[in-house]
Amino acid sequence: MDDHKLNVVLLFGGRSGEHEVSLNSARSIYKAIDRNRYKVETIGISKQGQWFWGVLPETLLKDGFPEPNESIQVNLVIDPTNPRFMSLNGHTLPDQGKFDLIFPVLHGPFGEDGTLQGLLEMANVPYVGSGVLGSSLGMDKDRMKAVFLEKNLPLARYVTLLRSDLLNGPEQCLNEIEETIGYPCFVKPANLGSSVGISKAHDREELMEALKTAAIFDRKIVIEETIIGQEIEVSVLGNDAPIASIPGEVLPAQEFYTYEAKYSNIGSSLLIPAALEDSVIKELQSMAIEAFRAVEANGLSRVDFFVTSKREIFVNEINTLPGFTEISMYPKLWEATGIPYPELIDRLISLGLERFKDKQISKISI
């Protein structure tokens, strides 16, 4: 292993509906990471959950994943005393598959929700981003809102239903939503990001279709009232002493910031910095840090808000592994705040190592 360079494994792809977003994020990081400081290995995870060594996000976006017999399929060896990757088909890996840190760029289920983080914790390896608790709370919109309420963060009215509720009593579900939330309302799968499966319902018929769509993606469905106002996002960076970026505003071309708008760069635009009074900016930054701490996030997060014409602020959600593409708000906000993209990558790697070192101090047995 090169003594002068940190050996970083960039991990991307995954089984979720945000697979392509992950590839785009990884492509941007792979291009920008400082090769003078880091040796970079890549592992792409297919939509079937297979891990492939040495594949590049740029190639995968063009040609898709190779067949298992045409590439190096690997597994992470869960040995806390000697964590490493091992080839499943007999290939020799560089540095015997050893590494210094994993940089996960996996959005959505099986990447951002604590499951991957649990695997990495079992293997006792440093990695970028939040741990199991922060990741799982940040992913589950229902539980996220619960901890936000505990910290007295302002939220829009919402209702949470289970898929079984919808199947067993659809009329009762519709009635509850109409009485509690009203129209228009947003219907979301509780455990997906990047606007996947989200719909806006203006009447009972649209509401039923929206619930059915959300139920395809998750057993738990969150229905929120519509807040009319600016869609504001703030990036957060750090561990125990997080800092917040300047706010940016999303100007969606459609009724809300859809999956396509986020990643195709068509129609919707980002206004950085957002046109806000200084007092509102400070309050947003303070709330973003409070939301970050509420879910016990680490490393990076993006916190989304609504700001009404009366300067009322509502926290929408936190994303503990936000998009990292060239047009993503998270890195663009830090760039505007004074941290360029390559330096942001450096800081995230340092924060991952810091968190790992801090965790080693704690005893887990007597």
DRENKOLBA-84322 format. One record per residue (C-alpha): residue number from 1; x, y, z; chain; residue in one letter. Coordinates in nm, 2 decimals, decimal comma. Example, Ala and Ser with C-alpha at 12.3 -4.5 7.8 and 13.67 -1.06 7.14 Angstrom:
2
    i       x       y       z  ch  aa
    1    1,23   -0,45    0,78   A   a
    2    1,37   -0,11    0,71   A   s
END
This chain:
366
    i       x       y       z  ch  aa
    1    0,00    0,00    0,00   A   m
    2    0,13    0,35   -0,08   A   d
    3    0,25    0,50    0,24   A   d
    4    0,19    0,85    0,12   A   h
    5   -0,17    0,81    0,00   A   k
    6   -0,48    0,71    0,18   A   l
    7   -0,65    0,41    0,01   A   n
    8   -1,01    0,51   -0,04   A   v
    9   -1,28    0,27   -0,18   A   v
   10   -1,56    0,46   -0,36   A   l
   11   -1,88    0,25   -0,32   A   l
   12   -2,18    0,32   -0,55   A   f
   13   -2,48    0,19   -0,74   A   g
   14   -2,70   -0,03   -0,52   A   g
   15   -3,04   -0,19   -0,52   A   r
   16   -3,26    0,12   -0,47   A   s
   17   -3,46    0,33   -0,72   A   g
   18   -3,18    0,59   -0,69   A   e
   19   -2,92    0,36   -0,85   A   h
   20   -2,85    0,60   -1,14   A   e
   21   -2,83    0,90   -0,91   A   v
   22   -2,56    0,71   -0,71   A   s
   23   -2,37    0,64   -1,03   A   l
   24   -2,38    1,01   -1,13   A   n
   25   -2,27    1,12   -0,78   A   s
   26   -1,98    0,87   -0,78   A   a
   27   -1,88    0,99   -1,13   A   r
   28   -1,84    1,34   -1,00   A   s
   29   -1,64    1,24   -0,69   A   i
   30   -1,42    1,01   -0,89   A   y
   31   -1,33    1,29   -1,13   A   k
   32   -1,27    1,55   -0,85   A   a
   33   -1,09    1,35   -0,58   A   i
   34   -0,72    1,45   -0,53   A   d
   35   -0,51    1,17   -0,68   A   r
   36   -0,20    1,33   -0,51   A   n
   37   -0,36    1,25   -0,17   A   r
   38   -0,57    0,94   -0,24   A   y
   39   -0,54    0,61   -0,41   A   k
   40   -0,89    0,54   -0,53   A   v
   41   -1,05    0,19   -0,58   A   e
   42   -1,40    0,16   -0,70   A   t
   43   -1,68   -0,09   -0,62   A   i
   44   -2,01   -0,08   -0,81   A   g
   45   -2,31   -0,25   -0,66   A   i
   46   -2,56   -0,38   -0,92   A   s
   47   -2,93   -0,35   -0,89   A   k
   48   -2,93   -0,72   -0,79   A   q
   49   -2,69   -0,64   -0,50   A   g
   50   -2,37   -0,79   -0,64   A   q
   51   -2,05   -0,61   -0,57   A   w
   52   -1,80   -0,56   -0,85   A   f
   53   -1,44   -0,44   -0,81   A   w
   54   -1,28   -0,19   -1,04   A   g
   55   -1,59   -0,09   -1,24   A   v
   56   -1,62    0,28   -1,32   A   l
   57   -1,93    0,49   -1,28   A   p
   58   -1,89    0,65   -1,61   A   e
   59   -1,87    0,32   -1,79   A   t
   60   -2,17    0,18   -1,60   A   l
   61   -2,38    0,47   -1,69   A   l
   62   -2,31    0,40   -2,06   A   k
   63   -2,29    0,03   -2,07   A   d
   64   -2,45   -0,11   -1,76   A   g
   65   -2,31   -0,37   -1,52   A   f
   66   -2,10   -0,66   -1,66   A   p
   67   -2,19   -1,02   -1,61   A   e
   68   -2,04   -1,18   -1,30   A   p
   69   -1,82   -1,40   -1,51   A   n
   70   -1,68   -1,10   -1,70   A   e
   71   -1,56   -0,91   -1,39   A   s
   72   -1,43   -0,93   -1,04   A   i
   73   -1,71   -0,99   -0,79   A   q
   74   -1,61   -0,93   -0,43   A   v
   75   -1,74   -0,94   -0,08   A   n
   76   -1,64   -0,75    0,23   A   l
   77   -1,47   -0,98    0,48   A   v
   78   -1,64   -0,92    0,82   A   i
   79   -1,33   -0,95    1,03   A   d
   80   -1,28   -0,66    1,27   A   p
   81   -0,91   -0,75    1,32   A   t
   82   -0,84   -0,76    0,94   A   n
   83   -1,12   -0,61    0,73   A   p
   84   -1,07   -0,64    0,36   A   r
   85   -1,23   -0,73    0,03   A   f
   86   -1,21   -1,07   -0,11   A   m
   87   -1,26   -1,18   -0,47   A   s
   88   -1,53   -1,45   -0,52   A   l
   89   -1,38   -1,58   -0,84   A   n
   90   -1,01   -1,61   -0,76   A   g
   91   -0,87   -1,28   -0,87   A   h
   92   -0,59   -1,11   -0,68   A   t
   93   -0,70   -0,77   -0,55   A   l
   94   -0,46   -0,47   -0,51   A   p
   95   -0,31   -0,46   -0,16   A   d
   96   -0,48   -0,79   -0,08   A   q
   97   -0,81   -0,60   -0,08   A   g
   98   -0,71   -0,38    0,21   A   k
   99   -0,81   -0,02    0,24   A   f
  100   -0,81    0,28    0,47   A   d
  101   -1,17    0,42    0,43   A   l
  102   -1,49    0,35    0,24   A   i
  103   -1,67    0,65    0,08   A   f
  104   -2,03    0,53    0,03   A   p
  105   -2,22    0,72   -0,24   A   v
  106   -2,54    0,50   -0,21   A   l
  107   -2,87    0,68   -0,20   A   h
  108   -3,19    0,52   -0,08   A   g
  109   -3,26    0,18    0,07   A   p
  110   -2,96   -0,05    0,13   A   f
  111   -2,72    0,24    0,12   A   g
  112   -2,85    0,54    0,30   A   e
  113   -3,08    0,38    0,55   A   d
  114   -2,84    0,23    0,80   A   g
  115   -2,82   -0,12    0,65   A   t
  116   -2,49   -0,06    0,48   A   l
  117   -2,36    0,13    0,78   A   q
  118   -2,44   -0,17    1,00   A   g
  119   -2,23   -0,39    0,77   A   l
  120   -1,94   -0,15    0,79   A   l
  121   -1,96   -0,12    1,16   A   e
  122   -1,95   -0,50    1,19   A   m
  123   -1,64   -0,50    0,98   A   a
  124   -1,49   -0,22    1,20   A   n
  125   -1,39    0,01    0,91   A   v
  126   -1,39    0,39    0,87   A   p
  127   -1,64    0,53    0,63   A   y
  128   -1,78    0,87    0,53   A   v
  129   -2,12    0,98    0,66   A   g
  130   -2,36    0,90    0,93   A   s
  131   -2,37    0,59    1,14   A   g
  132   -2,66    0,34    1,17   A   v
  133   -2,89    0,55    1,38   A   l
  134   -2,84    0,88    1,20   A   g
  135   -2,88    0,70    0,86   A   s
  136   -3,19    0,51    0,96   A   s
  137   -3,36    0,81    1,12   A   l
  138   -3,27    1,03    0,83   A   g
  139   -3,42    0,79    0,59   A   m
  140   -3,75    0,72    0,76   A   d
  141   -3,96    1,04    0,71   A   k
  142   -4,20    0,93    0,99   A   d
  143   -3,94    0,87    1,26   A   r
  144   -3,74    1,17    1,14   A   m
  145   -4,04    1,39    1,20   A   k
  146   -4,09    1,23    1,54   A   a
  147   -3,74    1,34    1,66   A   v
  148   -3,78    1,68    1,50   A   f
  149   -4,10    1,73    1,70   A   l
  150   -3,91    1,63    2,01   A   e
  151   -3,67    1,91    1,94   A   k
  152   -3,95    2,15    1,88   A   n
  153   -3,86    2,20    1,51   A   l
  154   -4,16    2,34    1,31   A   p
  155   -4,32    2,09    1,08   A   l
  156   -4,61    2,08    0,84   A   a
  157   -4,91    1,87    0,95   A   r
  158   -4,87    1,51    0,85   A   y
  159   -5,03    1,17    0,88   A   v
  160   -4,86    0,83    0,86   A   t
  161   -5,03    0,52    0,73   A   l
  162   -4,93    0,16    0,67   A   l
  163   -4,97   -0,02    0,34   A   r
  164   -5,19   -0,27    0,53   A   s
  165   -5,41    0,02    0,64   A   d
  166   -5,47    0,11    0,28   A   l
  167   -5,54   -0,25    0,18   A   l
  168   -5,78   -0,31    0,47   A   n
  169   -5,96    0,02    0,49   A   g
  170   -5,90    0,25    0,19   A   p
  171   -6,21    0,47    0,25   A   e
  172   -6,12    0,51    0,62   A   q
  173   -5,76    0,62    0,51   A   c
  174   -5,90    0,87    0,26   A   l
  175   -6,14    1,02    0,52   A   n
  176   -5,87    1,06    0,78   A   e
  177   -5,64    1,24    0,54   A   i
  178   -5,91    1,47    0,41   A   e
  179   -6,02    1,56    0,77   A   e
  180   -5,66    1,60    0,90   A   t
  181   -5,46    1,74    0,61   A   i
  182   -5,70    1,84    0,32   A   g
  183   -5,60    1,93   -0,03   A   y
  184   -5,37    1,97   -0,20   A   p
  185   -5,13    1,73   -0,01   A   c
  186   -4,81    1,54   -0,08   A   f
  187   -4,80    1,16   -0,05   A   v
  188   -4,46    1,00    0,00   A   k
  189   -4,31    0,66    0,06   A   p
  190   -4,15    0,70    0,41   A   a
  191   -3,82    0,54    0,31   A   n
  192   -3,72    0,68   -0,03   A   l
  193   -3,54    0,99   -0,14   A   g
  194   -3,49    1,20   -0,45   A   s
  195   -3,86    1,24   -0,49   A   s
  196   -3,91    0,88   -0,60   A   v
  197   -4,27    0,77   -0,56   A   g
  198   -4,39    1,12   -0,44   A   i
  199   -4,71    1,26   -0,58   A   s
  200   -4,92    1,57   -0,52   A   k
  201   -5,29    1,51   -0,48   A   a
  202   -5,56    1,77   -0,55   A   h
  203   -5,87    1,56   -0,49   A   d
  204   -5,99    1,22   -0,37   A   r
  205   -5,92    1,04   -0,69   A   e
  206   -5,56    1,17   -0,72   A   e
  207   -5,51    1,09   -0,35   A   l
  208   -5,61    0,73   -0,40   A   m
  209   -5,37    0,70   -0,69   A   e
  210   -5,09    0,87   -0,50   A   a
  211   -5,13    0,63   -0,21   A   l
  212   -5,12    0,33   -0,44   A   k
  213   -4,80    0,47   -0,60   A   t
  214   -4,63    0,53   -0,27   A   a
  215   -4,74    0,18   -0,14   A   a
  216   -4,54    0,03   -0,43   A   i
  217   -4,22    0,16   -0,28   A   f
  218   -4,27    0,13    0,10   A   d
  219   -4,50   -0,03    0,36   A   r
  220   -4,52    0,31    0,54   A   k
  221   -4,67    0,62    0,37   A   i
  222   -4,64    0,98    0,49   A   v
  223   -4,90    1,24    0,38   A   i
  224   -4,82    1,60    0,43   A   e
  225   -5,00    1,93    0,40   A   e
  226   -4,89    2,16    0,12   A   t
  227   -4,69    2,46    0,24   A   i
  228   -4,68    2,75    0,00   A   i
  229   -4,35    2,92    0,01   A   g
  230   -3,98    2,91   -0,10   A   q
  231   -3,82    2,57   -0,11   A   e
  232   -3,49    2,63    0,07   A   i
  233   -3,20    2,39    0,13   A   e
  234   -2,90    2,42    0,36   A   v
  235   -2,60    2,19    0,36   A   s
  236   -2,44    2,08    0,69   A   v
  237   -2,09    1,95    0,74   A   l
  238   -1,92    1,81    1,05   A   g
  239   -1,94    1,56    1,34   A   n
  240   -1,98    1,69    1,69   A   d
  241   -1,94    2,06    1,59   A   a
  242   -2,13    2,09    1,26   A   p
  243   -2,14    2,40    1,04   A   i
  244   -2,41    2,51    0,80   A   a
  245   -2,38    2,66    0,45   A   s
  246   -2,55    2,96    0,31   A   i
  247   -2,91    2,86    0,20   A   p
  248   -3,01    2,80   -0,16   A   g
  249   -3,35    2,81   -0,32   A   e
  250   -3,50    2,55   -0,55   A   v
  251   -3,71    2,70   -0,83   A   l
  252   -3,90    2,39   -0,96   A   p
  253   -4,04    2,40   -1,32   A   a
  254   -4,32    2,17   -1,21   A   q
  255   -4,55    2,17   -0,90   A   e
  256   -4,27    2,02   -0,70   A   f
  257   -3,91    1,93   -0,73   A   y
  258   -3,94    1,59   -0,91   A   t
  259   -3,68    1,32   -0,95   A   y
  260   -3,63    1,42   -1,32   A   e
  261   -3,59    1,79   -1,23   A   a
  262   -3,32    1,71   -0,97   A   k
  263   -3,10    1,51   -1,20   A   y
  264   -3,18    1,61   -1,56   A   s
  265   -3,12    1,98   -1,51   A   n
  266   -3,42    2,05   -1,73   A   i
  267   -3,65    2,34   -1,64   A   g
  268   -3,59    2,36   -1,26   A   s
  269   -3,31    2,59   -1,14   A   s
  270   -3,12    2,66   -0,82   A   l
  271   -3,08    3,01   -0,68   A   l
  272   -2,76    3,04   -0,47   A   i
  273   -2,77    3,23   -0,24   A   p
  274   -3,14    3,23   -0,17   A   a
  275   -3,30    3,57   -0,16   A   a
  276   -3,37    3,59    0,22   A   l
  277   -3,32    3,84    0,50   A   e
  278   -3,02    3,79    0,72   A   d
  279   -3,23    3,70    1,02   A   s
  280   -3,41    3,43    0,83   A   v
  281   -3,08    3,29    0,70   A   i
  282   -2,94    3,27    1,05   A   k
  283   -3,25    3,09    1,17   A   e
  284   -3,24    2,84    0,88   A   l
  285   -2,87    2,77    0,96   A   q
  286   -2,95    2,72    1,33   A   s
  287   -3,24    2,49    1,25   A   m
  288   -3,03    2,29    1,00   A   a
  289   -2,77    2,22    1,26   A   i
  290   -3,04    2,13    1,52   A   e
  291   -3,20    1,89    1,27   A   a
  292   -2,86    1,73    1,20   A   f
  293   -2,80    1,68    1,57   A   r
  294   -3,16    1,56    1,63   A   a
  295   -3,11    1,25    1,41   A   v
  296   -2,74    1,21    1,53   A   e
  297   -2,61    1,26    1,17   A   a
  298   -2,23    1,27    1,09   A   n
  299   -2,02    1,40    0,81   A   g
  300   -2,27    1,55    0,57   A   l
  301   -2,64    1,62    0,54   A   s
  302   -2,87    1,85    0,35   A   r
  303   -3,17    1,99    0,53   A   v
  304   -3,47    2,11    0,33   A   d
  305   -3,72    2,38    0,44   A   f
  306   -4,02    2,58    0,33   A   f
  307   -4,02    2,96    0,40   A   v
  308   -4,36    3,13    0,36   A   t
  309   -4,42    3,49    0,27   A   s
  310   -4,48    3,56    0,64   A   k
  311   -4,13    3,43    0,71   A   r
  312   -4,26    3,12    0,88   A   e
  313   -4,01    2,84    0,85   A   i
  314   -4,10    2,47    0,83   A   f
  315   -3,85    2,18    0,83   A   v
  316   -3,93    1,94    0,54   A   n
  317   -3,66    1,67    0,58   A   e
  318   -3,30    1,58    0,62   A   i
  319   -3,09    1,38    0,37   A   n
  320   -2,79    1,22    0,53   A   t
  321   -2,64    1,11    0,20   A   l
  322   -2,75    1,38   -0,04   A   p
  323   -2,69    1,38   -0,42   A   g
  324   -2,33    1,47   -0,51   A   f
  325   -2,37    1,53   -0,89   A   t
  326   -2,24    1,83   -1,07   A   e
  327   -2,58    2,00   -1,03   A   i
  328   -2,66    1,88   -0,68   A   s
  329   -2,74    2,14   -0,42   A   m
  330   -2,52    2,00   -0,14   A   y
  331   -2,18    2,06   -0,30   A   p
  332   -2,30    2,37   -0,48   A   k
  333   -2,40    2,54   -0,15   A   l
  334   -2,06    2,46    0,00   A   w
  335   -1,88    2,59   -0,31   A   e
  336   -2,08    2,92   -0,27   A   a
  337   -2,00    2,92    0,10   A   t
  338   -1,62    2,89    0,03   A   g
  339   -1,54    2,52    0,03   A   i
  340   -1,47    2,40   -0,33   A   p
  341   -1,56    2,05   -0,44   A   y
  342   -1,22    1,88   -0,40   A   p
  343   -1,18    2,03   -0,05   A   e
  344   -1,53    1,92    0,04   A   l
  345   -1,43    1,56   -0,04   A   i
  346   -1,11    1,60    0,17   A   d
  347   -1,32    1,72    0,47   A   r
  348   -1,57    1,44    0,44   A   l
  349   -1,29    1,18    0,44   A   i
  350   -1,12    1,35    0,74   A   s
  351   -1,46    1,35    0,93   A   l
  352   -1,51    0,98    0,85   A   g
  353   -1,16    0,90    1,00   A   l
  354   -1,23    1,13    1,29   A   e
  355   -1,56    0,95    1,37   A   r
  356   -1,39    0,61    1,35   A   f
  357   -1,11    0,72    1,58   A   k
  358   -1,35    0,86    1,83   A   d
  359   -1,55    0,54    1,83   A   k
  360   -1,25    0,33    1,90   A   q
  361   -1,22    0,50    2,24   A   i
  362   -1,55    0,35    2,36   A   s
  363   -1,55    0,01    2,52   A   k
  364   -1,82   -0,24    2,42   A   i
  365   -1,74   -0,49    2,69   A   s
  366   -1,57   -0,50    3,04   A   i
END
